Amino acid sequence: MRDLRRSRGLTQEGLAEELGVTPRHLAGIERGERNLTLDSVDALAEQLGVTSAELLSLGERR
């Protein structure tokens, strides 16, 4: 997810602000330390310009 965010030219701070979360919370999401609700997945996917399915599949690539 971090690579996707960066490829879109987004900072953690900027994306966190758009999502209404703290940069620390977003960092935890990127490190896989935090779980997301389906609504959060949808909002994050929309901000990154991908589908929810594409975003969820990123976790499978690890």
CHARMM-style PDB file with segment names, atoms N, HN, CA, C and O in Angstrom:
ATOM      1  N   MET     1       0.810  -1.173   0.000  1.00  0.00      PROA
ATOM      2  CA  MET     1       0.000   0.000   0.000  1.00  0.00      PROA
ATOM      3  C   MET     1       0.868   1.257   0.000  1.00  0.00      PROA
ATOM      4  O   MET     1       0.536   2.252  -0.645  1.00  0.00      PROA
ATOM      5  N   ARG     2       1.955   1.201   0.713  1.00  0.00      PROA
ATOM      6  HN  ARG     2       2.225   0.392   1.236  1.00  0.00      PROA
ATOM      7  CA  ARG     2       2.860   2.364   0.764  1.00  0.00      PROA
ATOM      8  C   ARG     2       3.336   2.730  -0.640  1.00  0.00      PROA
ATOM      9  O   ARG     2       3.347   3.904  -1.008  1.00  0.00      PROA
ATOM     10  N   ASP     3       3.728   1.729  -1.416  1.00  0.00      PROA
ATOM     11  HN  ASP     3       3.720   0.775  -1.117  1.00  0.00      PROA
ATOM     12  CA  ASP     3       4.193   1.996  -2.779  1.00  0.00      PROA
ATOM     13  C   ASP     3       3.083   2.611  -3.628  1.00  0.00      PROA
ATOM     14  O   ASP     3       3.333   3.520  -4.420  1.00  0.00      PROA
ATOM     15  N   LEU     4       1.875   2.121  -3.464  1.00  0.00      PROA
ATOM     16  HN  LEU     4       1.672   1.383  -2.821  1.00  0.00      PROA
ATOM     17  CA  LEU     4       0.738   2.654  -4.204  1.00  0.00      PROA
ATOM     18  C   LEU     4       0.494   4.108  -3.810  1.00  0.00      PROA
ATOM     19  O   LEU     4       0.279   4.956  -4.675  1.00  0.00      PROA
ATOM     20  N   ARG     5       0.524   4.399  -2.516  1.00  0.00      PROA
ATOM     21  HN  ARG     5       0.698   3.709  -1.813  1.00  0.00      PROA
ATOM     22  CA  ARG     5       0.334   5.769  -2.039  1.00  0.00      PROA
ATOM     23  C   ARG     5       1.404   6.685  -2.627  1.00  0.00      PROA
ATOM     24  O   ARG     5       1.106   7.769  -3.128  1.00  0.00      PROA
ATOM     25  N   ARG     6       2.636   6.236  -2.559  1.00  0.00      PROA
ATOM     26  HN  ARG     6       2.879   5.355  -2.152  1.00  0.00      PROA
ATOM     27  CA  ARG     6       3.745   7.049  -3.067  1.00  0.00      PROA
ATOM     28  C   ARG     6       3.647   7.250  -4.575  1.00  0.00      PROA
ATOM     29  O   ARG     6       3.944   8.333  -5.079  1.00  0.00      PROA
ATOM     30  N   SER     7       3.230   6.203  -5.300  1.00  0.00      PROA
ATOM     31  HN  SER     7       2.989   5.323  -4.891  1.00  0.00      PROA
ATOM     32  CA  SER     7       3.112   6.324  -6.756  1.00  0.00      PROA
ATOM     33  C   SER     7       2.043   7.330  -7.151  1.00  0.00      PROA
ATOM     34  O   SER     7       2.063   7.860  -8.262  1.00  0.00      PROA
ATOM     35  N   ARG     8       1.122   7.589  -6.254  1.00  0.00      PROA
ATOM     36  HN  ARG     8       1.106   7.158  -5.352  1.00  0.00      PROA
ATOM     37  CA  ARG     8       0.070   8.583  -6.491  1.00  0.00      PROA
ATOM     38  C   ARG     8       0.499   9.981  -6.017  1.00  0.00      PROA
ATOM     39  O   ARG     8      -0.265  10.941  -6.119  1.00  0.00      PROA
ATOM     40  N   GLY     9       1.734  10.080  -5.497  1.00  0.00      PROA
ATOM     41  HN  GLY     9       2.354   9.300  -5.414  1.00  0.00      PROA
ATOM     42  CA  GLY     9       2.240  11.366  -5.039  1.00  0.00      PROA
ATOM     43  C   GLY     9       1.629  11.830  -3.737  1.00  0.00      PROA
ATOM     44  O   GLY     9       1.585  13.029  -3.462  1.00  0.00      PROA
ATOM     45  N   LEU    10       1.155  10.892  -2.933  1.00  0.00      PROA
ATOM     46  HN  LEU    10       1.190   9.918  -3.156  1.00  0.00      PROA
ATOM     47  CA  LEU    10       0.509  11.226  -1.667  1.00  0.00      PROA
ATOM     48  C   LEU    10       1.449  10.990  -0.499  1.00  0.00      PROA
ATOM     49  O   LEU    10       2.184  10.003  -0.467  1.00  0.00      PROA
ATOM     50  N   THR    11       1.418  11.896   0.452  1.00  0.00      PROA
ATOM     51  HN  THR    11       0.821  12.697   0.426  1.00  0.00      PROA
ATOM     52  CA  THR    11       2.162  11.698   1.689  1.00  0.00      PROA
ATOM     53  C   THR    11       1.247  11.004   2.689  1.00  0.00      PROA
ATOM     54  O   THR    11       0.026  11.002   2.532  1.00  0.00      PROA
ATOM     55  N   GLN    12       1.849  10.415   3.720  1.00  0.00      PROA
ATOM     56  HN  GLN    12       2.841  10.417   3.848  1.00  0.00      PROA
ATOM     57  CA  GLN    12       1.026   9.827   4.783  1.00  0.00      PROA
ATOM     58  C   GLN    12       0.150  10.900   5.416  1.00  0.00      PROA
ATOM     59  O   GLN    12      -1.026  10.666   5.696  1.00  0.00      PROA
ATOM     60  N   GLU    13       0.717  12.060   5.637  1.00  0.00      PROA
ATOM     61  HN  GLU    13       1.672  12.250   5.409  1.00  0.00      PROA
ATOM     62  CA  GLU    13      -0.028  13.137   6.276  1.00  0.00      PROA
ATOM     63  C   GLU    13      -1.221  13.568   5.423  1.00  0.00      PROA
ATOM     64  O   GLU    13      -2.327  13.747   5.933  1.00  0.00      PROA
ATOM     65  N   GLY    14      -0.987  13.731   4.126  1.00  0.00      PROA
ATOM     66  HN  GLY    14      -0.089  13.586   3.712  1.00  0.00      PROA
ATOM     67  CA  GLY    14      -2.055  14.157   3.231  1.00  0.00      PROA
ATOM     68  C   GLY    14      -3.163  13.132   3.114  1.00  0.00      PROA
ATOM     69  O   GLY    14      -4.344  13.473   3.178  1.00  0.00      PROA
ATOM     70  N   LEU    15      -2.781  11.873   2.940  1.00  0.00      PROA
ATOM     71  HN  LEU    15      -1.821  11.596   2.888  1.00  0.00      PROA
ATOM     72  CA  LEU    15      -3.774  10.812   2.826  1.00  0.00      PROA
ATOM     73  C   LEU    15      -4.520  10.640   4.141  1.00  0.00      PROA
ATOM     74  O   LEU    15      -5.738  10.461   4.142  1.00  0.00      PROA
ATOM     75  N   ALA    16      -3.812  10.691   5.245  1.00  0.00      PROA
ATOM     76  HN  ALA    16      -2.822  10.837   5.244  1.00  0.00      PROA
ATOM     77  CA  ALA    16      -4.460  10.569   6.556  1.00  0.00      PROA
ATOM     78  C   ALA    16      -5.493  11.664   6.744  1.00  0.00      PROA
ATOM     79  O   ALA    16      -6.586  11.410   7.251  1.00  0.00      PROA
ATOM     80  N   GLU    17      -5.156  12.879   6.339  1.00  0.00      PROA
ATOM     81  HN  GLU    17      -4.269  13.086   5.927  1.00  0.00      PROA
ATOM     82  CA  GLU    17      -6.098  13.994   6.467  1.00  0.00      PROA
ATOM     83  C   GLU    17      -7.353  13.744   5.632  1.00  0.00      PROA
ATOM     84  O   GLU    17      -8.469  13.985   6.093  1.00  0.00      PROA
ATOM     85  N   GLU    18      -7.165  13.257   4.396  1.00  0.00      PROA
ATOM     86  HN  GLU    18      -6.259  13.061   4.022  1.00  0.00      PROA
ATOM     87  CA  GLU    18      -8.304  12.962   3.525  1.00  0.00      PROA
ATOM     88  C   GLU    18      -9.199  11.875   4.120  1.00  0.00      PROA
ATOM     89  O   GLU    18     -10.417  11.902   3.946  1.00  0.00      PROA
ATOM     90  N   LEU    19      -8.591  10.925   4.817  1.00  0.00      PROA
ATOM     91  HN  LEU    19      -7.602  10.903   4.957  1.00  0.00      PROA
ATOM     92  CA  LEU    19      -9.343   9.813   5.398  1.00  0.00      PROA
ATOM     93  C   LEU    19      -9.906  10.132   6.771  1.00  0.00      PROA
ATOM     94  O   LEU    19     -10.747   9.393   7.285  1.00  0.00      PROA
ATOM     95  N   GLY    20      -9.452  11.223   7.369  1.00  0.00      PROA
ATOM     96  HN  GLY    20      -8.769  11.822   6.952  1.00  0.00      PROA
ATOM     97  CA  GLY    20      -9.923  11.577   8.707  1.00  0.00      PROA
ATOM     98  C   GLY    20      -9.295  10.745   9.803  1.00  0.00      PROA
ATOM     99  O   GLY    20      -9.915  10.493  10.836  1.00  0.00      PROA
ATOM    100  N   VAL    21      -8.051  10.313   9.575  1.00  0.00      PROA
ATOM    101  HN  VAL    21      -7.547  10.517   8.736  1.00  0.00      PROA
ATOM    102  CA  VAL    21      -7.312   9.557  10.596  1.00  0.00      PROA
ATOM    103  C   VAL    21      -5.981  10.251  10.837  1.00  0.00      PROA
ATOM    104  O   VAL    21      -5.599  11.152  10.090  1.00  0.00      PROA
ATOM    105  N   THR    22      -5.283   9.836  11.869  1.00  0.00      PROA
ATOM    106  HN  THR    22      -5.593   9.105  12.476  1.00  0.00      PROA
ATOM    107  CA  THR    22      -3.973  10.424  12.145  1.00  0.00      PROA
ATOM    108  C   THR    22      -2.920   9.768  11.253  1.00  0.00      PROA
ATOM    109  O   THR    22      -3.093   8.628  10.823  1.00  0.00      PROA
ATOM    110  N   PRO    23      -1.832  10.483  10.975  1.00  0.00      PROA
ATOM    111  CA  PRO    23      -0.738   9.869  10.216  1.00  0.00      PROA
ATOM    112  C   PRO    23      -0.204   8.617  10.910  1.00  0.00      PROA
ATOM    113  O   PRO    23       0.198   7.663  10.243  1.00  0.00      PROA
ATOM    114  N   ARG    24      -0.197   8.616  12.221  1.00  0.00      PROA
ATOM    115  HN  ARG    24      -0.523   9.391  12.762  1.00  0.00      PROA
ATOM    116  CA  ARG    24       0.269   7.437  12.964  1.00  0.00      PROA
ATOM    117  C   ARG    24      -0.633   6.237  12.711  1.00  0.00      PROA
ATOM    118  O   ARG    24      -0.155   5.113  12.554  1.00  0.00      PROA
ATOM    119  N   HSD    25      -1.941   6.483  12.672  1.00  0.00      PROA
ATOM    120  HN  HSD    25      -2.329   7.396  12.800  1.00  0.00      PROA
ATOM    121  CA  HSD    25      -2.893   5.406  12.395  1.00  0.00      PROA
ATOM    122  C   HSD    25      -2.667   4.860  10.982  1.00  0.00      PROA
ATOM    123  O   HSD    25      -2.643   3.647  10.774  1.00  0.00      PROA
ATOM    124  N   LEU    26      -2.503   5.763  10.019  1.00  0.00      PROA
ATOM    125  HN  LEU    26      -2.522   6.748  10.187  1.00  0.00      PROA
ATOM    126  CA  LEU    26      -2.261   5.334   8.641  1.00  0.00      PROA
ATOM    127  C   LEU    26      -0.959   4.551   8.533  1.00  0.00      PROA
ATOM    128  O   LEU    26      -0.891   3.561   7.804  1.00  0.00      PROA
ATOM    129  N   ALA    27       0.066   4.977   9.244  1.00  0.00      PROA
ATOM    130  HN  ALA    27       0.011   5.781   9.837  1.00  0.00      PROA
ATOM    131  CA  ALA    27       1.338   4.244   9.236  1.00  0.00      PROA
ATOM    132  C   ALA    27       1.128   2.823   9.752  1.00  0.00      PROA
ATOM    133  O   ALA    27       1.708   1.876   9.222  1.00  0.00      PROA
ATOM    134  N   GLY    28       0.307   2.675  10.778  1.00  0.00      PROA
ATOM    135  HN  GLY    28      -0.164   3.445  11.209  1.00  0.00      PROA
ATOM    136  CA  GLY    28      -0.005   1.345  11.311  1.00  0.00      PROA
ATOM    137  C   GLY    28      -0.733   0.487  10.297  1.00  0.00      PROA
ATOM    138  O   GLY    28      -0.505  -0.720  10.217  1.00  0.00      PROA
ATOM    139  N   ILE    29      -1.607   1.104   9.526  1.00  0.00      PROA
ATOM    140  HN  ILE    29      -1.793   2.085   9.591  1.00  0.00      PROA
ATOM    141  CA  ILE    29      -2.310   0.375   8.467  1.00  0.00      PROA
ATOM    142  C   ILE    29      -1.308  -0.101   7.422  1.00  0.00      PROA
ATOM    143  O   ILE    29      -1.354  -1.251   6.984  1.00  0.00      PROA
ATOM    144  N   GLU    30      -0.413   0.778   7.031  1.00  0.00      PROA
ATOM    145  HN  GLU    30      -0.375   1.712   7.387  1.00  0.00      PROA
ATOM    146  CA  GLU    30       0.589   0.412   6.015  1.00  0.00      PROA
ATOM    147  C   GLU    30       1.508  -0.699   6.494  1.00  0.00      PROA
ATOM    148  O   GLU    30       1.961  -1.514   5.692  1.00  0.00      PROA
ATOM    149  N   ARG    31       1.784  -0.741   7.773  1.00  0.00      PROA
ATOM    150  HN  ARG    31       1.416  -0.079   8.425  1.00  0.00      PROA
ATOM    151  CA  ARG    31       2.653  -1.798   8.319  1.00  0.00      PROA
ATOM    152  C   ARG    31       1.882  -3.078   8.623  1.00  0.00      PROA
ATOM    153  O   ARG    31       2.475  -4.079   9.026  1.00  0.00      PROA
ATOM    154  N   GLY    32       0.570  -3.052   8.433  1.00  0.00      PROA
ATOM    155  HN  GLY    32       0.088  -2.239   8.106  1.00  0.00      PROA
ATOM    156  CA  GLY    32      -0.249  -4.232   8.696  1.00  0.00      PROA
ATOM    157  C   GLY    32      -0.519  -4.456  10.171  1.00  0.00      PROA
ATOM    158  O   GLY    32      -0.853  -5.569  10.579  1.00  0.00      PROA
ATOM    159  N   GLU    33      -0.379  -3.418  10.969  1.00  0.00      PROA
ATOM    160  HN  GLU    33      -0.108  -2.515  10.637  1.00  0.00      PROA
ATOM    161  CA  GLU    33      -0.588  -3.526  12.411  1.00  0.00      PROA
ATOM    162  C   GLU    33      -2.009  -3.179  12.823  1.00  0.00      PROA
ATOM    163  O   GLU    33      -2.400  -3.424  13.964  1.00  0.00      PROA
ATOM    164  N   ARG    34      -2.775  -2.619  11.919  1.00  0.00      PROA
ATOM    165  HN  ARG    34      -2.458  -2.420  10.992  1.00  0.00      PROA
ATOM    166  CA  ARG    34      -4.144  -2.206  12.231  1.00  0.00      PROA
ATOM    167  C   ARG    34      -5.107  -2.879  11.259  1.00  0.00      PROA
ATOM    168  O   ARG    34      -4.801  -3.068  10.082  1.00  0.00      PROA
ATOM    169  N   ASN    35      -6.262  -3.229  11.776  1.00  0.00      PROA
ATOM    170  HN  ASN    35      -6.511  -3.075  12.733  1.00  0.00      PROA
ATOM    171  CA  ASN    35      -7.319  -3.803  10.953  1.00  0.00      PROA
ATOM    172  C   ASN    35      -8.236  -2.692  10.465  1.00  0.00      PROA
ATOM    173  O   ASN    35      -8.386  -1.663  11.124  1.00  0.00      PROA
ATOM    174  N   LEU    36      -8.840  -2.905   9.322  1.00  0.00      PROA
ATOM    175  HN  LEU    36      -8.719  -3.741   8.787  1.00  0.00      PROA
ATOM    176  CA  LEU    36      -9.737  -1.924   8.737  1.00  0.00      PROA
ATOM    177  C   LEU    36     -11.152  -2.462   8.661  1.00  0.00      PROA
ATOM    178  O   LEU    36     -11.360  -3.664   8.489  1.00  0.00      PROA
ATOM    179  N   THR    37     -12.125  -1.572   8.790  1.00  0.00      PROA
ATOM    180  HN  THR    37     -11.957  -0.597   8.930  1.00  0.00      PROA
ATOM    181  CA  THR    37     -13.504  -1.940   8.512  1.00  0.00      PROA
ATOM    182  C   THR    37     -13.687  -1.925   6.999  1.00  0.00      PROA
ATOM    183  O   THR    37     -12.850  -1.384   6.275  1.00  0.00      PROA
ATOM    184  N   LEU    38     -14.767  -2.509   6.525  1.00  0.00      PROA
ATOM    185  HN  LEU    38     -15.447  -2.948   7.112  1.00  0.00      PROA
ATOM    186  CA  LEU    38     -15.025  -2.491   5.087  1.00  0.00      PROA
ATOM    187  C   LEU    38     -15.226  -1.063   4.590  1.00  0.00      PROA
ATOM    188  O   LEU    38     -14.814  -0.728   3.479  1.00  0.00      PROA
ATOM    189  N   ASP    39     -15.853  -0.229   5.399  1.00  0.00      PROA
ATOM    190  HN  ASP    39     -16.188  -0.501   6.301  1.00  0.00      PROA
ATOM    191  CA  ASP    39     -16.020   1.175   5.013  1.00  0.00      PROA
ATOM    192  C   ASP    39     -14.663   1.858   4.873  1.00  0.00      PROA
ATOM    193  O   ASP    39     -14.459   2.665   3.966  1.00  0.00      PROA
ATOM    194  N   SER    40     -13.736   1.533   5.772  1.00  0.00      PROA
ATOM    195  HN  SER    40     -13.901   0.877   6.509  1.00  0.00      PROA
ATOM    196  CA  SER    40     -12.394   2.120   5.712  1.00  0.00      PROA
ATOM    197  C   SER    40     -11.648   1.646   4.467  1.00  0.00      PROA
ATOM    198  O   SER    40     -10.935   2.422   3.831  1.00  0.00      PROA
ATOM    199  N   VAL    41     -11.814   0.389   4.129  1.00  0.00      PROA
ATOM    200  HN  VAL    41     -12.393  -0.242   4.646  1.00  0.00      PROA
ATOM    201  CA  VAL    41     -11.189  -0.145   2.916  1.00  0.00      PROA
ATOM    202  C   VAL    41     -11.729   0.597   1.699  1.00  0.00      PROA
ATOM    203  O   VAL    41     -10.966   0.989   0.815  1.00  0.00      PROA
ATOM    204  N   ASP    42     -13.032   0.787   1.656  1.00  0.00      PROA
ATOM    205  HN  ASP    42     -13.651   0.468   2.374  1.00  0.00      PROA
ATOM    206  CA  ASP    42     -13.646   1.496   0.526  1.00  0.00      PROA
ATOM    207  C   ASP    42     -13.117   2.926   0.423  1.00  0.00      PROA
ATOM    208  O   ASP    42     -12.780   3.383  -0.669  1.00  0.00      PROA
ATOM    209  N   ALA    43     -13.044   3.632   1.551  1.00  0.00      PROA
ATOM    210  HN  ALA    43     -13.319   3.260   2.438  1.00  0.00      PROA
ATOM    211  CA  ALA    43     -12.569   5.019   1.549  1.00  0.00      PROA
ATOM    212  C   ALA    43     -11.108   5.103   1.129  1.00  0.00      PROA
ATOM    213  O   ALA    43     -10.728   5.982   0.356  1.00  0.00      PROA
ATOM    214  N   LEU    44     -10.296   4.191   1.638  1.00  0.00      PROA
ATOM    215  HN  LEU    44     -10.606   3.477   2.266  1.00  0.00      PROA
ATOM    216  CA  LEU    44      -8.878   4.179   1.298  1.00  0.00      PROA
ATOM    217  C   LEU    44      -8.681   3.865  -0.186  1.00  0.00      PROA
ATOM    218  O   LEU    44      -7.876   4.509  -0.859  1.00  0.00      PROA
ATOM    219  N   ALA    45      -9.412   2.883  -0.685  1.00  0.00      PROA
ATOM    220  HN  ALA    45     -10.065   2.361  -0.138  1.00  0.00      PROA
ATOM    221  CA  ALA    45      -9.315   2.521  -2.101  1.00  0.00      PROA
ATOM    222  C   ALA    45      -9.711   3.700  -2.982  1.00  0.00      PROA
ATOM    223  O   ALA    45      -9.056   3.971  -3.989  1.00  0.00      PROA
ATOM    224  N   GLU    46     -10.766   4.394  -2.612  1.00  0.00      PROA
ATOM    225  HN  GLU    46     -11.298   4.174  -1.794  1.00  0.00      PROA
ATOM    226  CA  GLU    46     -11.214   5.551  -3.400  1.00  0.00      PROA
ATOM    227  C   GLU    46     -10.128   6.623  -3.442  1.00  0.00      PROA
ATOM    228  O   GLU    46      -9.860   7.189  -4.502  1.00  0.00      PROA
ATOM    229  N   GLN    47      -9.505   6.903  -2.307  1.00  0.00      PROA
ATOM    230  HN  GLN    47      -9.723   6.443  -1.446  1.00  0.00      PROA
ATOM    231  CA  GLN    47      -8.456   7.922  -2.263  1.00  0.00      PROA
ATOM    232  C   GLN    47      -7.235   7.523  -3.080  1.00  0.00      PROA
ATOM    233  O   GLN    47      -6.545   8.379  -3.634  1.00  0.00      PROA
ATOM    234  N   LEU    48      -6.968   6.224  -3.156  1.00  0.00      PROA
ATOM    235  HN  LEU    48      -7.529   5.528  -2.706  1.00  0.00      PROA
ATOM    236  CA  LEU    48      -5.804   5.740  -3.907  1.00  0.00      PROA
ATOM    237  C   LEU    48      -6.123   5.467  -5.379  1.00  0.00      PROA
ATOM    238  O   LEU    48      -5.229   5.163  -6.169  1.00  0.00      PROA
ATOM    239  N   GLY    49      -7.401   5.577  -5.738  1.00  0.00      PROA
ATOM    240  HN  GLY    49      -8.127   5.824  -5.097  1.00  0.00      PROA
ATOM    241  CA  GLY    49      -7.782   5.392  -7.138  1.00  0.00      PROA
ATOM    242  C   GLY    49      -7.769   3.954  -7.599  1.00  0.00      PROA
ATOM    243  O   GLY    49      -7.488   3.673  -8.764  1.00  0.00      PROA
ATOM    244  N   VAL    50      -8.073   3.037  -6.690  1.00  0.00      PROA
ATOM    245  HN  VAL    50      -8.301   3.265  -5.743  1.00  0.00      PROA
ATOM    246  CA  VAL    50      -8.151   1.617  -7.038  1.00  0.00      PROA
ATOM    247  C   VAL    50      -9.463   1.071  -6.481  1.00  0.00      PROA
ATOM    248  O   VAL    50     -10.145   1.741  -5.706  1.00  0.00      PROA
ATOM    249  N   THR    51      -9.808  -0.143  -6.881  1.00  0.00      PROA
ATOM    250  HN  THR    51      -9.254  -0.687  -7.511  1.00  0.00      PROA
ATOM    251  CA  THR    51     -10.994  -0.772  -6.309  1.00  0.00      PROA
ATOM    252  C   THR    51     -10.641  -1.374  -4.953  1.00  0.00      PROA
ATOM    253  O   THR    51      -9.473  -1.591  -4.629  1.00  0.00      PROA
ATOM    254  N   SER    52     -11.674  -1.635  -4.182  1.00  0.00      PROA
ATOM    255  HN  SER    52     -12.623  -1.459  -4.445  1.00  0.00      PROA
ATOM    256  CA  SER    52     -11.457  -2.274  -2.884  1.00  0.00      PROA
ATOM    257  C   SER    52     -10.788  -3.635  -3.058  1.00  0.00      PROA
ATOM    258  O   SER    52      -9.911  -4.009  -2.280  1.00  0.00      PROA
ATOM    259  N   ALA    53     -11.208  -4.364  -4.078  1.00  0.00      PROA
ATOM    260  HN  ALA    53     -11.921  -4.060  -4.709  1.00  0.00      PROA
ATOM    261  CA  ALA    53     -10.615  -5.683  -4.338  1.00  0.00      PROA
ATOM    262  C   ALA    53      -9.129  -5.566  -4.647  1.00  0.00      PROA
ATOM    263  O   ALA    53      -8.327  -6.372  -4.175  1.00  0.00      PROA
ATOM    264  N   GLU    54      -8.763  -4.563  -5.441  1.00  0.00      PROA
ATOM    265  HN  GLU    54      -9.414  -3.908  -5.825  1.00  0.00      PROA
ATOM    266  CA  GLU    54      -7.344  -4.368  -5.760  1.00  0.00      PROA
ATOM    267  C   GLU    54      -6.552  -4.036  -4.501  1.00  0.00      PROA
ATOM    268  O   GLU    54      -5.448  -4.542  -4.303  1.00  0.00      PROA
ATOM    269  N   LEU    55      -7.118  -3.190  -3.657  1.00  0.00      PROA
ATOM    270  HN  LEU    55      -8.015  -2.779  -3.818  1.00  0.00      PROA
ATOM    271  CA  LEU    55      -6.439  -2.818  -2.423  1.00  0.00      PROA
ATOM    272  C   LEU    55      -6.256  -4.032  -1.519  1.00  0.00      PROA
ATOM    273  O   LEU    55      -5.183  -4.234  -0.952  1.00  0.00      PROA
ATOM    274  N   LEU    56      -7.293  -4.827  -1.387  1.00  0.00      PROA
ATOM    275  HN  LEU    56      -8.165  -4.663  -1.847  1.00  0.00      PROA
ATOM    276  CA  LEU    56      -7.205  -6.017  -0.528  1.00  0.00      PROA
ATOM    277  C   LEU    56      -6.201  -7.030  -1.082  1.00  0.00      PROA
ATOM    278  O   LEU    56      -5.549  -7.739  -0.315  1.00  0.00      PROA
ATOM    279  N   SER    57      -6.076  -7.100  -2.399  1.00  0.00      PROA
ATOM    280  HN  SER    57      -6.606  -6.524  -3.021  1.00  0.00      PROA
ATOM    281  CA  SER    57      -5.152  -8.065  -2.985  1.00  0.00      PROA
ATOM    282  C   SER    57      -3.693  -7.676  -2.730  1.00  0.00      PROA
ATOM    283  O   SER    57      -2.801  -8.518  -2.836  1.00  0.00      PROA
ATOM    284  N   LEU    58      -3.447  -6.407  -2.395  1.00  0.00      PROA
ATOM    285  HN  LEU    58      -4.171  -5.723  -2.309  1.00  0.00      PROA
ATOM    286  CA  LEU    58      -2.073  -5.994  -2.087  1.00  0.00      PROA
ATOM    287  C   LEU    58      -1.517  -6.785  -0.908  1.00  0.00      PROA
ATOM    288  O   LEU    58      -0.326  -7.097  -0.873  1.00  0.00      PROA
ATOM    289  N   GLY    59      -2.369  -7.106   0.051  1.00  0.00      PROA
ATOM    290  HN  GLY    59      -3.336  -6.852   0.023  1.00  0.00      PROA
ATOM    291  CA  GLY    59      -1.932  -7.874   1.214  1.00  0.00      PROA
ATOM    292  C   GLY    59      -1.526  -9.291   0.866  1.00  0.00      PROA
ATOM    293  O   GLY    59      -0.742  -9.905   1.589  1.00  0.00      PROA
ATOM    294  N   GLU    60      -2.046  -9.817  -0.229  1.00  0.00      PROA
ATOM    295  HN  GLU    60      -2.683  -9.317  -0.816  1.00  0.00      PROA
ATOM    296  CA  GLU    60      -1.718 -11.167  -0.653  1.00  0.00      PROA
ATOM    297  C   GLU    60      -0.340 -11.256  -1.288  1.00  0.00      PROA
ATOM    298  O   GLU    60       0.211 -12.349  -1.422  1.00  0.00      PROA
ATOM    299  N   ARG    61       0.221 -10.121  -1.680  1.00  0.00      PROA
ATOM    300  HN  ARG    61      -0.226  -9.233  -1.571  1.00  0.00      PROA
ATOM    301  CA  ARG    61       1.520 -10.105  -2.371  1.00  0.00      PROA
ATOM    302  C   ARG    61       2.688 -10.179  -1.427  1.00  0.00      PROA
ATOM    303  O   ARG    61       3.822 -10.348  -1.877  1.00  0.00      PROA
ATOM    304  N   ARG    62       2.461 -10.059  -0.138  1.00  0.00      PROA
ATOM    305  HN  ARG    62       1.540  -9.922   0.227  1.00  0.00      PROA
ATOM    306  CA  ARG    62       3.567 -10.063   0.816  1.00  0.00      PROA
ATOM    307  C   ARG    62       4.220 -11.382   0.904  1.00  0.00      PROA
ATOM    308  OT1 ARG    62       5.172 -11.551   1.666  1.00  0.00      PROA
TER     309      ARG     62
END
